[in-house]
């Protein structure tokens, strides 16, 4: 399942009470109506209800510039599935670009040497500051990076600097300097569906008052920055109908098409394909609106 956000947002402690049962983020009624039962190790097309293969996701991406892959960070099975989707898109003839939540913008120049085969894995981990940038075991993500290196796919650092998110979480959007504000679009905090998802991911009890608003604004800055990084990269390259930008991010950043994907759609009018991933030790129920496809790994 998707755990509540009881961890910190870039170092901000987020304690919350547990007086009442938390809503299940997977079954919120947002978007496409209804629920579906999903068995383990299945990919389900939530639009038709059919069990499908990875290649079917690539087919569904035809005519779309964005594919959003929502993960649980500590699940190797999710990263293997993400790599499989990337491979299927390449096989489909798409020019694939892969954007990573895991990297912040300042390390962008440290990504291409890996794609071009100039660095060993050890050199990449060190030079791209993987441990400082992310911290999860690199082995969990190895399948994705092997795919990008195999096909020499461009990689994009999506995230804004972590200290931006920390200080907004503490003091609000006003804490950003004028120079920092100029590097991201205006942060929209008015999406009530997104607020509902955020509240559910926080265990149903997000902090209230100014503190709660600041933490929510930090989450919105996070999503806004990643959407902006993806769009800026695409704007920097010649247009091609074959290009597809794959966003690799935590499920909370793509679920119900209300986070990174919502912000891209607001700016471009384009709706991509969203693949949600969860984990469980038994079949689970998910909202049909949570994405276009869902994959449940064995927890």
BADRENNU-258442 format. One record per residue: x, y negated, z negated of N, C-alpha, C in turn; residue in three letters. Coordinates in pm, whole numbers, plus 50000, padded with zeros to 5 digits. Atoms other than C-alpha are relative to their C-alpha. Layout:
% residues N
XYZXYZXYZALA/...
END
This chain:
% residues 299
500845011950000500005000050000500884987550000UNK/499255012750006501024963350004499944994949858UNK/500025004450140502074952549653499684985349988UNK/500215014250029500994920049497501344993149993UNK/498755007650000503584892549513500404996549858UNK/499555002250137504764897149157501494996849996UNK/498605003949991508314891449279500084984850017UNK/499835014449986509774856649311500024995950145UNK/499835006049868509514834449615501334992549997UNK/498665005949995513194827349678500454995049863UNK/499475003450132513944827149306499014993649907UNK/501005006050088510724811849172499225011149931UNK/500774989650068509214834148901498514997450015UNK/501435001549975505544840848967499205008949906UNK/500824991850089503934855648653498544996350016UNK/501425003149998500184858548657499265010149914UNK/500764991150086497574873448424499285010750082UNK/500674989049932495714905548507498665003149932UNK/501254997850071492334900648338498985007750083UNK/501004993849913490314912748639500695007850111UNK/499394992449890490934938248914500334990850117UNK/499585008249887492844923049202499325004850127UNK/500544995749870491264922949548501085007150080UNK/499074992649916492854947249791500294992050125UNK/499695008049881494704926850056499685007250131UNK/500244992449877494154954850307498545000450043UNK/501424998649968490374953450291499234986949994UNK/500695012949994489604916250289499184999250129UNK/500855001049882486764908450528500264986650071UNK/499595011749921488464883550760500145004550144UNK/499854996549859488194884051137499085011350040UNK/500794988949946486994915751311499285007349887UNK/500744994050112484224930651092500205015049989UNK/499974985750023484254965050938501325005049944UNK/498814993450053486734989350785500215013250072UNK/499664987049942488495020850903500865007949903UNK/499114991250075490065050650733501175003750091UNK/498804997349922493635056250848500815010949929UNK/499204989150056495565088550794501494996750006UNK/498575002550005499275090250723500665003250133UNK/499194998549880501755086951009499174998550128UNK/500825003049883499025075051246500164985450040UNK/500185013749950498875044051465498574999250050UNK/501395001649961495295032251501499804986650068UNK/500415012249933494015006851751498744995149928UNK/501125004850081491754986351524498914993650084UNK/501045005449911489894972051822499075011050048UNK/500814989049947488705005751955499785011249899UNK/500074989150095489275028451656500745012450043UNK/499334988249945491375052151869501385001849938UNK/498634996950037494535069451759500864998350125UNK/499205003449883497325057251988501475003049976UNK/498564998350006501025060052063500694986450008UNK/499245012549996503775033852047499924993750140UNK/500075005349864503665030352426498704992350024UNK/501275007149983500035019252396500074985949944UNK/499795013550053501134989652186500694991550106UNK/499305007349894503514979652466499054996550113UNK/500985002849895500694982452719499084988649956UNK/500905010550050498444960952499500674986349999UNK/499285012850003501164934352492500064993250136UNK/499995006149867500864928452867499194987049997UNK/500695012849997499954892052920500154991949873UNK/499765007150127501054882252567501484996949985UNK/498605003750023504224863752473500495003849862UNK/499614997350138504184874352108499485013549953UNK/500384987950071504154907251920500494998449857UNK/499685002050141504064904551541500025013649930UNK/499844987150066505374934451342500134997749851UNK/500005002150145504434932750974500455012349925UNK/499344988950068506494954650741499924998949849UNK/499585000150140507124964650384501515001250002UNK/498565001549981510754955050342500825012449961UNK/499204988950052511884986150155499655013450063UNK/500454987649938510385011850395500745002750131UNK/499274996349880512725028150644499055003850112UNK/500964995749897509725043050826499444988150077UNK/500525011949932508465007950903501024994550098UNK/498975005349912511774997351051500245009350118UNK/499934990749888511895028851260498844997450097UNK/501145003149914508425020251390500234986950075UNK/499695012749932509504984451466500995002250114UNK/499024997049896512494997651658499335007450115UNK/500704992549895510205021551847499144990850086UNK/500795009749923507914992751947500914991850092UNK/499045007549918510914972652068500465008450118UNK/499594991049891512125002652271498895001650103UNK/501124998349908508655007052420499794987650086UNK/500125012549924508534970352524501084999050106UNK/498914999949902511934973452691499675009650114UNK/500364990149898510765004852872498884994850089UNK/501135005749925507664985452980500484989450099UNK/499475009949909509954960953159499954985849948UNK/500065013450058509594931952918501414995149963UNK/498775006250048512434907752841499794996749853UNK/500315000550142512454912052465500964990849925UNK/499255008150096513604886052212499495004249862UNK/500404995550133513594896551845500324989249897UNK/499825010050105513064871051568499885006549863UNK/499914993650131513884879851208499704990349887UNK/500205007250125512434866750885501275000549914UNK/498894997250090515594880550725501144990050008UNK/498905009549981517914853650863499474985650000UNK/500355014349998517834816050806500714993250117UNK/499505007149882518514791051081501514997550001UNK/498565003049995522084782250972500895011450048UNK/499144989049955523334817251065499725004350143UNK/500364996249863521924817351418501225003650085UNK/498814997649916525394815751575500705013149965UNK/499364987550042526394847151385499255012450047UNK/500814988649956523774869051555500425005350137UNK/499684995749864524834869851920501205009550009UNK/498874990749988528224886751861499605014649975UNK/500484986250020526344917251732499315005150126UNK/500744996049881523994918352030500955002950116UNK/499054998549888526944914952269501025011149977UNK/499094988950026528814943352103501394996049957UNK/498685004950037531694922051981500395004149858UNK/499734997050140531354931651614499575014149964UNK/500434987550061531234964151425498874997049902UNK/501065002150099528414969451179500554993049876UNK/499415006150120530724960450891500284985250022UNK/499735014149969531764928151063498714992050006UNK/501295006949991528144919051135499424997449861UNK/500535001450136527064925150775500724988749927UNK/499225010350068529894902950652499794986350063UNK/500015013049933529834875250913498624993650004UNK/501365005450002526044871650922499474998749857UNK/500355001450142526004872050539498705007549967UNK/501234992350021523424899850531499615000649852UNK/500324998750142523664904350154499524986949941UNK/500455012950049523324867350089498704995450064UNK/501205004149927520644862250353498785007949955UNK/501174991550023518434891550259500125008349873UNK/499794992650122519744916350007499525014450003UNK/500404986149986517854947850106501115007950070UNK/498984991349942520044977150205499944999250153UNK/499955001149854521184972150564499575012950068UNK/500364987249940520645009150629498515001050029UNK/501444999949976516885003450602499664993650134UNK/500275007749878517064979450898500845004550119UNK/499094995849894519704997651100499295003850130UNK/500654996249873517195012251353499684987950089UNK/500335011849920516154977151462501274994350063UNK/498765006049949519704964351495500685009050103UNK/499474991049897520754995351686499274997850133UNK/500775002549878517944988151935500414986850065UNK/499605012849942518964951551977501375000850065UNK/498664998749944522584961352034499995008750126UNK/500094990949886521724989852271499544992750125UNK/500595006849884519704967052497500474985550014UNK/499485013849998521624934652427498874989849996UNK/501155008850013518484917252312500364987749918UNK/499785012050081518654881152192499315001449864UNK/500555000050135518084877751818499894985649951UNK/500255013750046516664846751648499825000049849UNK/500175002150143517034835751287498784991049979UNK/501275007250007513494824851203499864991149877UNK/500335006450126513634813150844500684986549980UNK/499395012650042514244778250710500935002849883UNK/499104997850114517004774250450499255002949871UNK/500704995650119516074790650124499814989149895UNK/500155010550100516684760049913498824990850031UNK/501205007749966513914742150105498785006249934UNK/501164993150054511404768349999500004999349848UNK/499925000550146512654768649640499554986449947UNK/500355013050057512344731349591498564995950030UNK/501435002549975508924729349759499165008049901UNK/500724992050099507764757649532500024993749862UNK/499905006450131508924737449234499324986349997UNK/500445013950005508024701649330499094995950115UNK/500925003349890505834703349643500724995350125UNK/499455003849870506314692650002500744986749996UNK/499335012950013507374658049891501475001649962UNK/498624997750040510604673849769500955000950119UNK/499164999549881511844677650127500494986050035UNK/499475012749956514124649850246499424996450136UNK/500485004249869513214629650554500675008050111UNK/499284992249901515884648350747499455014250010UNK/500564986550001514464681950641498605000350059UNK/501365000849946510894671450720500024998950151UNK/499925001949856512014661751068500315013050074UNK/499604987449936513174697551133498895010350005UNK/501164991149992509754713651090498754991650025UNK/501245007449982506234703651195499334997349865UNK/500795002450120503764690250943499445013349949UNK/500434987450059502914718550704498524999349965UNK/501454999650018499184726050722499665009849888UNK/500384991450112497804739750393498485001749989UNK/501475000450005494104738950488499325013150043UNK/500604987649953493594774650617499465008149882UNK/500594993450116491144789550367500115015250008UNK/499784985649987491484824750508501385003749950UNK/498634997450045495214822850450500114998749849UNK/500005001450146494644810450096499435012449933UNK/500614988050058492404840350030500965011850006UNK/499014989249986495074864250162501124998049898UNK/498925003050094497764847049956499575003349858UNK/500504997050133495604849649645499945014949973UNK/500074985450016495044886849702501395005949985UNK/498634995150009498764892649755500654996149867UNK/499515004150131499394874349428499295007549888UNK/500684992250101497274900049250498654994549960UNK/501305005950029494114879149259500044988749900UNK/499885010550101495464854149008501184990850030UNK/498895009349971497704828549180500024988849897UNK/499915011250094498994800748955499094988650044UNK/500945010849969496574771448934500674986449984UNK/499525013650018496964733748932501124996450095UNK/498915004749914499954715649074501025011150026UNK/499034989449982502224745649019499535009950106UNK/500544990849902499944768349215500014994150140UNK/500015006549869499604743149497501404999150058UNK/498625000849953503364738949517500495013650051UNK/499584986749957503924776449539499315003750131UNK/500694997349874501274779349808500604991850114UNK/499365008449898502874750349997501335005950045UNK/498744993649964506194768749985499765011650095UNK/500344989149909504564799050145499654994750138UNK/500395006049871503084776750417501224994450072UNK/498765004849939506474760450476500765011750062UNK/499364987849953507954795250514499425004150136UNK/500664995749876505384804950780500144989650110UNK/499885010749901505504771150953501394999850062UNK/498635000149951509274772250979500285011650094UNK/499744988449915509314807251125499274998850134UNK/500715002349874506634798951383500734989850085UNK/499305010749928508544767451476501315005150060UNK/498744994549949511834786451514499755008350125UNK/500324991649884510214811251753499674991350121UNK/500415008549888508644783951965501164991850054UNK/498855007849954511804762951977500935008750084UNK/499144991249922513754792952100499425002050140UNK/500634997949870511254799852377500064987550087UNK/499935012649925511254763152477501404997750055UNK/498625002249958515044764852514500415008950118UNK/499644990649894514954792552775499034998550117UNK/500895001049884513514793653130498765008849980UNK/501244992450015509904805153140500035012450089UNK/500184987849924509274840853250498805007449943UNK/501174992650046506044860453233500395013449939UNK/499534987350055508154890653136500484998649854UNK/499475002150134509374874852811498985003649893UNK/500834997550117507964887952484500874997749877UNK/499305003350124509004874552145499435008849889UNK/500414990950106508874901151873500394993949865UNK/499775005450134508514887651518500055011549900UNK/499834989950104509884910651246499924992849866UNK/500225007450124508524898850912499175008549904UNK/500844993450098506844909850593498544999150039UNK/501404999349961503214919750631499214987549961UNK/500715011950045502064889550432500154988150093UNK/499775011049906503454867250706499265001750133UNK/500704998049872501304882150983498595005549984UNK/501264992850015498264899950834498804991250026UNK/501245006649962494814890450959500224988550099UNK/499685010549902496534868051217499884985949941UNK/500245012750068496524839850962501264993049951UNK/498775006150053500194831650894500874994850114UNK/499165004549889503034828651148499184999850129UNK/500774998949876500674840151423498944989050013UNK/501005010749999497974815051325500644986650039UNK/499345012849974500464786451338500494999150144UNK/499634999949858501754796851680498764997950086UNK/501225001849921498204799551810499484985749993UNK/500435014050014497364764951673500794990850092UNK/499165008649919500264750151867499925003050149UNK/499914996049859500034769752192498695005150059UNK/501234993749951496554784652214500175014750032UNK/499704986049967498194818852251499825009049878UNK/500164990050105497134848752045500805012350039UNK/499174988449971499654876652028499375012949953UNK/500404986950048499424913251930500635002149862UNK/499514998150136499724920851558499935014849962UNK/499914986150047500894954751429500284999549850UNK/499854999850146500364958951054500515013649956UNK/499474987550055502244984850852499775000349850UNK/500224997850143501394999050512500545013849967UNK/499544986850042502365029550309499085005349892UNK/500894993750098500455054350098500355014849990UNK/499844985550011500445090049973498725007450038UNK/501264994149954496925095850107499354990550099UNK/500685009149906494625081850378499464987849928UNK/500465012450061493635045950315498964993250089UNK/500985008049927490905021850417500604986250026UNK/499535013449967491834989750598498924992450074UNK/500895008549923489894960650735500385000550148UNK/499715000049857489584961451113500554986550046UNK/499485013249965490514924651111501434997649959UNK/498675002250055493904929950951501074998650108UNK/499095000949887495594932751291499385006550121UNK/500484992949880495274948451633500315014949990UNK/499614986250024497084980351533500455001149856UNK/499494997550135497904995951198500725013349999UNK/499234987750020500505021951105500175001949851UNK/499864996950141500505039150767501055011049985UNK/498954990250024503705056450663499725007449870UNK/500144992350123503935082850395500774992949888UNK/499375007550109504605064850069500765008549908UNK/
END
